[in-house]
Amino acid sequence: YEMHPLFPDSRFPIPDSRFPIPFFHISQNKKNSRRNTIHGYLNDLCH
């Protein structure tokens, strides 16, 4: 598959575009209160 330009490395392999929010935003926002919103959003997708 084509590597999304927002993913500079292969730590987060995304086989398709089902996830609108790039996973790297989680690590980018570790010191940001928004991470709770992002984690909750991803949890909703996974559950």
CHARMM internal coordinates of N, CA and C (Angstrom, degrees):
IC EDIT
DIST 1 N 1 CA 1.4590
DIST 1 CA 1 C 1.5256
ANGL 1 N 1 CA 1 C 110.04
DIST 1 C 2 N 1.3212
ANGL 1 CA 1 C 2 N 115.66
DIHE 1 N 1 CA 1 C 2 N 161.32
DIST 2 N 2 CA 1.4682
ANGL 1 C 2 N 2 CA 119.80
DIHE 1 CA 1 C 2 N 2 CA 179.26
DIST 2 CA 2 C 1.5219
ANGL 2 N 2 CA 2 C 110.08
DIHE 1 C 2 N 2 CA 2 C -77.20
DIST 2 C 3 N 1.3362
ANGL 2 CA 2 C 3 N 116.30
DIHE 2 N 2 CA 2 C 3 N 130.40
DIST 3 N 3 CA 1.4584
ANGL 2 C 3 N 3 CA 119.40
DIHE 2 CA 2 C 3 N 3 CA 178.04
DIST 3 CA 3 C 1.5130
ANGL 3 N 3 CA 3 C 109.44
DIHE 2 C 3 N 3 CA 3 C -73.44
DIST 3 C 4 N 1.3277
ANGL 3 CA 3 C 4 N 115.91
DIHE 3 N 3 CA 3 C 4 N 127.21
DIST 4 N 4 CA 1.4635
ANGL 3 C 4 N 4 CA 119.86
DIHE 3 CA 3 C 4 N 4 CA -179.70
DIST 4 CA 4 C 1.5245
ANGL 4 N 4 CA 4 C 109.45
DIHE 3 C 4 N 4 CA 4 C -64.06
DIST 4 C 5 N 1.3354
ANGL 4 CA 4 C 5 N 118.46
DIHE 4 N 4 CA 4 C 5 N 136.49
DIST 5 N 5 CA 1.4697
ANGL 4 C 5 N 5 CA 121.73
DIHE 4 CA 4 C 5 N 5 CA -177.25
DIST 5 CA 5 C 1.5267
ANGL 5 N 5 CA 5 C 113.27
DIHE 4 C 5 N 5 CA 5 C -59.55
DIST 5 C 6 N 1.3482
ANGL 5 CA 5 C 6 N 116.87
DIHE 5 N 5 CA 5 C 6 N -22.02
DIST 6 N 6 CA 1.4630
ANGL 5 C 6 N 6 CA 119.53
DIHE 5 CA 5 C 6 N 6 CA -179.45
DIST 6 CA 6 C 1.5298
ANGL 6 N 6 CA 6 C 111.34
DIHE 5 C 6 N 6 CA 6 C -77.90
DIST 6 C 7 N 1.3325
ANGL 6 CA 6 C 7 N 117.43
DIHE 6 N 6 CA 6 C 7 N -9.11
DIST 7 N 7 CA 1.4597
ANGL 6 C 7 N 7 CA 120.50
DIHE 6 CA 6 C 7 N 7 CA -179.22
DIST 7 CA 7 C 1.5260
ANGL 7 N 7 CA 7 C 109.22
DIHE 6 C 7 N 7 CA 7 C -109.85
DIST 7 C 8 N 1.3447
ANGL 7 CA 7 C 8 N 117.57
DIHE 7 N 7 CA 7 C 8 N 96.17
DIST 8 N 8 CA 1.4608
ANGL 7 C 8 N 8 CA 121.34
DIHE 7 CA 7 C 8 N 8 CA -176.21
DIST 8 CA 8 C 1.5295
ANGL 8 N 8 CA 8 C 112.80
DIHE 7 C 8 N 8 CA 8 C -69.33
DIST 8 C 9 N 1.3196
ANGL 8 CA 8 C 9 N 117.66
DIHE 8 N 8 CA 8 C 9 N -21.02
DIST 9 N 9 CA 1.4616
ANGL 8 C 9 N 9 CA 119.53
DIHE 8 CA 8 C 9 N 9 CA 179.70
DIST 9 CA 9 C 1.5246
ANGL 9 N 9 CA 9 C 109.73
DIHE 8 C 9 N 9 CA 9 C -132.79
DIST 9 C 10 N 1.3173
ANGL 9 CA 9 C 10 N 117.06
DIHE 9 N 9 CA 9 C 10 N -177.90
DIST 10 N 10 CA 1.4653
ANGL 9 C 10 N 10 CA 120.87
DIHE 9 CA 9 C 10 N 10 CA -174.81
DIST 10 CA 10 C 1.5223
ANGL 10 N 10 CA 10 C 111.49
DIHE 9 C 10 N 10 CA 10 C -103.10
DIST 10 C 11 N 1.3364
ANGL 10 CA 10 C 11 N 117.04
DIHE 10 N 10 CA 10 C 11 N 23.98
DIST 11 N 11 CA 1.4715
ANGL 10 C 11 N 11 CA 118.56
DIHE 10 CA 10 C 11 N 11 CA 178.40
DIST 11 CA 11 C 1.5217
ANGL 11 N 11 CA 11 C 110.30
DIHE 10 C 11 N 11 CA 11 C -68.92
DIST 11 C 12 N 1.3419
ANGL 11 CA 11 C 12 N 116.26
DIHE 11 N 11 CA 11 C 12 N -26.83
DIST 12 N 12 CA 1.4627
ANGL 11 C 12 N 12 CA 120.10
DIHE 11 CA 11 C 12 N 12 CA -178.39
DIST 12 CA 12 C 1.5292
ANGL 12 N 12 CA 12 C 109.20
DIHE 11 C 12 N 12 CA 12 C -123.45
DIST 12 C 13 N 1.3404
ANGL 12 CA 12 C 13 N 118.08
DIHE 12 N 12 CA 12 C 13 N 79.78
DIST 13 N 13 CA 1.4658
ANGL 12 C 13 N 13 CA 120.57
DIHE 12 CA 12 C 13 N 13 CA 179.70
DIST 13 CA 13 C 1.5258
ANGL 13 N 13 CA 13 C 111.74
DIHE 12 C 13 N 13 CA 13 C -69.10
DIST 13 C 14 N 1.3130
ANGL 13 CA 13 C 14 N 116.69
DIHE 13 N 13 CA 13 C 14 N 119.32
DIST 14 N 14 CA 1.4638
ANGL 13 C 14 N 14 CA 121.00
DIHE 13 CA 13 C 14 N 14 CA -179.89
DIST 14 CA 14 C 1.5282
ANGL 14 N 14 CA 14 C 108.44
DIHE 13 C 14 N 14 CA 14 C -112.42
DIST 14 C 15 N 1.3400
ANGL 14 CA 14 C 15 N 118.45
DIHE 14 N 14 CA 14 C 15 N 105.07
DIST 15 N 15 CA 1.4636
ANGL 14 C 15 N 15 CA 121.16
DIHE 14 CA 14 C 15 N 15 CA -177.07
DIST 15 CA 15 C 1.5221
ANGL 15 N 15 CA 15 C 113.08
DIHE 14 C 15 N 15 CA 15 C -68.38
DIST 15 C 16 N 1.3262
ANGL 15 CA 15 C 16 N 117.97
DIHE 15 N 15 CA 15 C 16 N -24.10
DIST 16 N 16 CA 1.4598
ANGL 15 C 16 N 16 CA 120.02
DIHE 15 CA 15 C 16 N 16 CA 179.35
DIST 16 CA 16 C 1.5221
ANGL 16 N 16 CA 16 C 109.54
DIHE 15 C 16 N 16 CA 16 C -151.02
DIST 16 C 17 N 1.3206
ANGL 16 CA 16 C 17 N 116.86
DIHE 16 N 16 CA 16 C 17 N -170.37
DIST 17 N 17 CA 1.4709
ANGL 16 C 17 N 17 CA 120.23
DIHE 16 CA 16 C 17 N 17 CA -174.03
DIST 17 CA 17 C 1.5231
ANGL 17 N 17 CA 17 C 110.86
DIHE 16 C 17 N 17 CA 17 C -107.23
DIST 17 C 18 N 1.3442
ANGL 17 CA 17 C 18 N 117.00
DIHE 17 N 17 CA 17 C 18 N 34.63
DIST 18 N 18 CA 1.4721
ANGL 17 C 18 N 18 CA 119.08
DIHE 17 CA 17 C 18 N 18 CA 179.51
DIST 18 CA 18 C 1.5221
ANGL 18 N 18 CA 18 C 111.26
DIHE 17 C 18 N 18 CA 18 C -71.60
DIST 18 C 19 N 1.3321
ANGL 18 CA 18 C 19 N 116.34
DIHE 18 N 18 CA 18 C 19 N -20.05
DIST 19 N 19 CA 1.4562
ANGL 18 C 19 N 19 CA 120.02
DIHE 18 CA 18 C 19 N 19 CA -176.67
DIST 19 CA 19 C 1.5219
ANGL 19 N 19 CA 19 C 109.79
DIHE 18 C 19 N 19 CA 19 C -107.04
DIST 19 C 20 N 1.3378
ANGL 19 CA 19 C 20 N 117.77
DIHE 19 N 19 CA 19 C 20 N 101.78
DIST 20 N 20 CA 1.4651
ANGL 19 C 20 N 20 CA 122.01
DIHE 19 CA 19 C 20 N 20 CA -176.08
DIST 20 CA 20 C 1.5206
ANGL 20 N 20 CA 20 C 113.67
DIHE 19 C 20 N 20 CA 20 C -67.73
DIST 20 C 21 N 1.3464
ANGL 20 CA 20 C 21 N 116.60
DIHE 20 N 20 CA 20 C 21 N -23.04
DIST 21 N 21 CA 1.4676
ANGL 20 C 21 N 21 CA 119.28
DIHE 20 CA 20 C 21 N 21 CA -179.15
DIST 21 CA 21 C 1.5250
ANGL 21 N 21 CA 21 C 109.09
DIHE 20 C 21 N 21 CA 21 C -101.82
DIST 21 C 22 N 1.3366
ANGL 21 CA 21 C 22 N 118.30
DIHE 21 N 21 CA 21 C 22 N 116.58
DIST 22 N 22 CA 1.4682
ANGL 21 C 22 N 22 CA 121.23
DIHE 21 CA 21 C 22 N 22 CA 179.49
DIST 22 CA 22 C 1.5223
ANGL 22 N 22 CA 22 C 111.33
DIHE 21 C 22 N 22 CA 22 C -57.20
DIST 22 C 23 N 1.3504
ANGL 22 CA 22 C 23 N 116.68
DIHE 22 N 22 CA 22 C 23 N 135.59
DIST 23 N 23 CA 1.4615
ANGL 22 C 23 N 23 CA 120.87
DIHE 22 CA 22 C 23 N 23 CA -177.55
DIST 23 CA 23 C 1.5166
ANGL 23 N 23 CA 23 C 111.88
DIHE 22 C 23 N 23 CA 23 C -61.56
DIST 23 C 24 N 1.3444
ANGL 23 CA 23 C 24 N 117.24
DIHE 23 N 23 CA 23 C 24 N -29.17
DIST 24 N 24 CA 1.4631
ANGL 23 C 24 N 24 CA 119.08
DIHE 23 CA 23 C 24 N 24 CA -175.91
DIST 24 CA 24 C 1.5207
ANGL 24 N 24 CA 24 C 110.91
DIHE 23 C 24 N 24 CA 24 C -65.47
DIST 24 C 25 N 1.3475
ANGL 24 CA 24 C 25 N 117.33
DIHE 24 N 24 CA 24 C 25 N -17.80
DIST 25 N 25 CA 1.4608
ANGL 24 C 25 N 25 CA 119.45
DIHE 24 CA 24 C 25 N 25 CA 176.68
DIST 25 CA 25 C 1.5225
ANGL 25 N 25 CA 25 C 110.86
DIHE 24 C 25 N 25 CA 25 C -61.84
DIST 25 C 26 N 1.3432
ANGL 25 CA 25 C 26 N 116.46
DIHE 25 N 25 CA 25 C 26 N -29.07
DIST 26 N 26 CA 1.4647
ANGL 25 C 26 N 26 CA 119.74
DIHE 25 CA 25 C 26 N 26 CA 179.73
DIST 26 CA 26 C 1.5272
ANGL 26 N 26 CA 26 C 109.80
DIHE 25 C 26 N 26 CA 26 C -61.96
DIST 26 C 27 N 1.3377
ANGL 26 CA 26 C 27 N 116.81
DIHE 26 N 26 CA 26 C 27 N -49.12
DIST 27 N 27 CA 1.4611
ANGL 26 C 27 N 27 CA 119.72
DIHE 26 CA 26 C 27 N 27 CA -179.19
DIST 27 CA 27 C 1.5220
ANGL 27 N 27 CA 27 C 110.56
DIHE 26 C 27 N 27 CA 27 C -69.95
DIST 27 C 28 N 1.3448
ANGL 27 CA 27 C 28 N 116.66
DIHE 27 N 27 CA 27 C 28 N -32.40
DIST 28 N 28 CA 1.4601
ANGL 27 C 28 N 28 CA 120.11
DIHE 27 CA 27 C 28 N 28 CA 179.19
DIST 28 CA 28 C 1.5295
ANGL 28 N 28 CA 28 C 110.12
DIHE 27 C 28 N 28 CA 28 C -65.41
DIST 28 C 29 N 1.3451
ANGL 28 CA 28 C 29 N 116.52
DIHE 28 N 28 CA 28 C 29 N -32.46
DIST 29 N 29 CA 1.4597
ANGL 28 C 29 N 29 CA 120.59
DIHE 28 CA 28 C 29 N 29 CA -173.84
DIST 29 CA 29 C 1.5226
ANGL 29 N 29 CA 29 C 112.40
DIHE 28 C 29 N 29 CA 29 C -103.88
DIST 29 C 30 N 1.3317
ANGL 29 CA 29 C 30 N 117.28
DIHE 29 N 29 CA 29 C 30 N 22.61
DIST 30 N 30 CA 1.4643
ANGL 29 C 30 N 30 CA 119.35
DIHE 29 CA 29 C 30 N 30 CA -178.77
DIST 30 CA 30 C 1.5232
ANGL 30 N 30 CA 30 C 111.12
DIHE 29 C 30 N 30 CA 30 C -56.53
DIST 30 C 31 N 1.3311
ANGL 30 CA 30 C 31 N 116.71
DIHE 30 N 30 CA 30 C 31 N -35.23
DIST 31 N 31 CA 1.4610
ANGL 30 C 31 N 31 CA 120.46
DIHE 30 CA 30 C 31 N 31 CA -179.88
DIST 31 CA 31 C 1.5195
ANGL 31 N 31 CA 31 C 111.33
DIHE 30 C 31 N 31 CA 31 C -96.97
DIST 31 C 32 N 1.3351
ANGL 31 CA 31 C 32 N 115.93
DIHE 31 N 31 CA 31 C 32 N 13.89
DIST 32 N 32 CA 1.4622
ANGL 31 C 32 N 32 CA 120.18
DIHE 31 CA 31 C 32 N 32 CA -177.56
DIST 32 CA 32 C 1.5230
ANGL 32 N 32 CA 32 C 108.87
DIHE 31 C 32 N 32 CA 32 C -113.91
DIST 32 C 33 N 1.3184
ANGL 32 CA 32 C 33 N 117.09
DIHE 32 N 32 CA 32 C 33 N 139.06
DIST 33 N 33 CA 1.4589
ANGL 32 C 33 N 33 CA 120.60
DIHE 32 CA 32 C 33 N 33 CA -178.35
DIST 33 CA 33 C 1.5286
ANGL 33 N 33 CA 33 C 111.01
DIHE 32 C 33 N 33 CA 33 C -65.32
DIST 33 C 34 N 1.3395
ANGL 33 CA 33 C 34 N 117.33
DIHE 33 N 33 CA 33 C 34 N -18.35
DIST 34 N 34 CA 1.4627
ANGL 33 C 34 N 34 CA 120.19
DIHE 33 CA 33 C 34 N 34 CA -179.16
DIST 34 CA 34 C 1.5166
ANGL 34 N 34 CA 34 C 111.35
DIHE 33 C 34 N 34 CA 34 C -65.93
DIST 34 C 35 N 1.3430
ANGL 34 CA 34 C 35 N 117.54
DIHE 34 N 34 CA 34 C 35 N -15.69
DIST 35 N 35 CA 1.4627
ANGL 34 C 35 N 35 CA 118.82
DIHE 34 CA 34 C 35 N 35 CA -176.12
DIST 35 CA 35 C 1.5247
ANGL 35 N 35 CA 35 C 110.43
DIHE 34 C 35 N 35 CA 35 C -60.73
DIST 35 C 36 N 1.3460
ANGL 35 CA 35 C 36 N 116.59
DIHE 35 N 35 CA 35 C 36 N -32.48
DIST 36 N 36 CA 1.4587
ANGL 35 C 36 N 36 CA 119.01
DIHE 35 CA 35 C 36 N 36 CA 178.66
DIST 36 CA 36 C 1.5248
ANGL 36 N 36 CA 36 C 110.03
DIHE 35 C 36 N 36 CA 36 C -62.32
DIST 36 C 37 N 1.3307
ANGL 36 CA 36 C 37 N 116.46
DIHE 36 N 36 CA 36 C 37 N -40.59
DIST 37 N 37 CA 1.4605
ANGL 36 C 37 N 37 CA 120.18
DIHE 36 CA 36 C 37 N 37 CA 178.67
DIST 37 CA 37 C 1.5203
ANGL 37 N 37 CA 37 C 110.29
DIHE 36 C 37 N 37 CA 37 C -64.72
DIST 37 C 38 N 1.3364
ANGL 37 CA 37 C 38 N 116.13
DIHE 37 N 37 CA 37 C 38 N -42.54
DIST 38 N 38 CA 1.4638
ANGL 37 C 38 N 38 CA 120.02
DIHE 37 CA 37 C 38 N 38 CA -178.69
DIST 38 CA 38 C 1.5247
ANGL 38 N 38 CA 38 C 110.64
DIHE 37 C 38 N 38 CA 38 C -67.79
DIST 38 C 39 N 1.3309
ANGL 38 CA 38 C 39 N 116.97
DIHE 38 N 38 CA 38 C 39 N -43.62
DIST 39 N 39 CA 1.4657
ANGL 38 C 39 N 39 CA 119.74
DIHE 38 CA 38 C 39 N 39 CA 178.67
DIST 39 CA 39 C 1.5242
ANGL 39 N 39 CA 39 C 110.01
DIHE 38 C 39 N 39 CA 39 C -61.87
DIST 39 C 40 N 1.3331
ANGL 39 CA 39 C 40 N 116.46
DIHE 39 N 39 CA 39 C 40 N -42.72
DIST 40 N 40 CA 1.4566
ANGL 39 C 40 N 40 CA 119.91
DIHE 39 CA 39 C 40 N 40 CA 178.19
DIST 40 CA 40 C 1.5168
ANGL 40 N 40 CA 40 C 111.48
DIHE 39 C 40 N 40 CA 40 C -62.15
DIST 40 C 41 N 1.3438
ANGL 40 CA 40 C 41 N 115.69
DIHE 40 N 40 CA 40 C 41 N -39.10
DIST 41 N 41 CA 1.4646
ANGL 40 C 41 N 41 CA 119.87
DIHE 40 CA 40 C 41 N 41 CA -179.93
DIST 41 CA 41 C 1.5228
ANGL 41 N 41 CA 41 C 110.37
DIHE 40 C 41 N 41 CA 41 C -64.88
DIST 41 C 42 N 1.3356
ANGL 41 CA 41 C 42 N 116.10
DIHE 41 N 41 CA 41 C 42 N -44.75
DIST 42 N 42 CA 1.4637
ANGL 41 C 42 N 42 CA 119.69
DIHE 41 CA 41 C 42 N 42 CA 179.78
DIST 42 CA 42 C 1.5218
ANGL 42 N 42 CA 42 C 110.43
DIHE 41 C 42 N 42 CA 42 C -66.67
DIST 42 C 43 N 1.3265
ANGL 42 CA 42 C 43 N 116.93
DIHE 42 N 42 CA 42 C 43 N -36.78
DIST 43 N 43 CA 1.4616
ANGL 42 C 43 N 43 CA 119.78
DIHE 42 CA 42 C 43 N 43 CA 178.04
DIST 43 CA 43 C 1.5213
ANGL 43 N 43 CA 43 C 110.32
DIHE 42 C 43 N 43 CA 43 C -63.01
DIST 43 C 44 N 1.3414
ANGL 43 CA 43 C 44 N 116.41
DIHE 43 N 43 CA 43 C 44 N -38.31
DIST 44 N 44 CA 1.4614
ANGL 43 C 44 N 44 CA 119.63
DIHE 43 CA 43 C 44 N 44 CA 177.68
DIST 44 CA 44 C 1.5241
ANGL 44 N 44 CA 44 C 110.07
DIHE 43 C 44 N 44 CA 44 C -62.58
DIST 44 C 45 N 1.3410
ANGL 44 CA 44 C 45 N 116.79
DIHE 44 N 44 CA 44 C 45 N -37.35
DIST 45 N 45 CA 1.4677
ANGL 44 C 45 N 45 CA 120.09
DIHE 44 CA 44 C 45 N 45 CA 179.67
DIST 45 CA 45 C 1.5257
ANGL 45 N 45 CA 45 C 110.57
DIHE 44 C 45 N 45 CA 45 C -68.82
DIST 45 C 46 N 1.3363
ANGL 45 CA 45 C 46 N 116.28
DIHE 45 N 45 CA 45 C 46 N -39.47
DIST 46 N 46 CA 1.4631
ANGL 45 C 46 N 46 CA 120.14
DIHE 45 CA 45 C 46 N 46 CA -175.78
DIST 46 CA 46 C 1.5235
ANGL 46 N 46 CA 46 C 111.83
DIHE 45 C 46 N 46 CA 46 C -79.82
DIST 46 C 47 N 1.3151
ANGL 46 CA 46 C 47 N 117.20
DIHE 46 N 46 CA 46 C 47 N -24.65
DIST 47 N 47 CA 1.4607
ANGL 46 C 47 N 47 CA 120.36
DIHE 46 CA 46 C 47 N 47 CA -178.42
DIST 47 CA 47 C 1.5157
ANGL 47 N 47 CA 47 C 110.31
DIHE 46 C 47 N 47 CA 47 C -113.32
END
COOR INIT
IC SEED 1 N 1 CA 1 C
IC BUILD
